[in-house]
Amino acid sequence: MDFIAFMSMIILVISLMTLVFGVIAYFLYKAREKNRKKKQISYEDVLHEHGKDYLFFE
């Protein structure tokens, strides 16, 4: 196998691996966001819980 064909094969394999890792990362991100929405609390809920008009975060 000559050098050009070898390097072309390396570039092809790396490109395919990048696409596969991108798809995996996308699905993991979607799974994480799905779980995060269940635990999210709004600002109004926090105000009601503390009984204050405003909260200041430092």
PyMOL commands that set and color helices and strands:
alter all, ss='L'
color gray80, all
select helices_A, chain A and resi 3-39+43-50
alter helices_A, ss='H'
color red, helices_A
deselect
rebuild
show_as cartoon
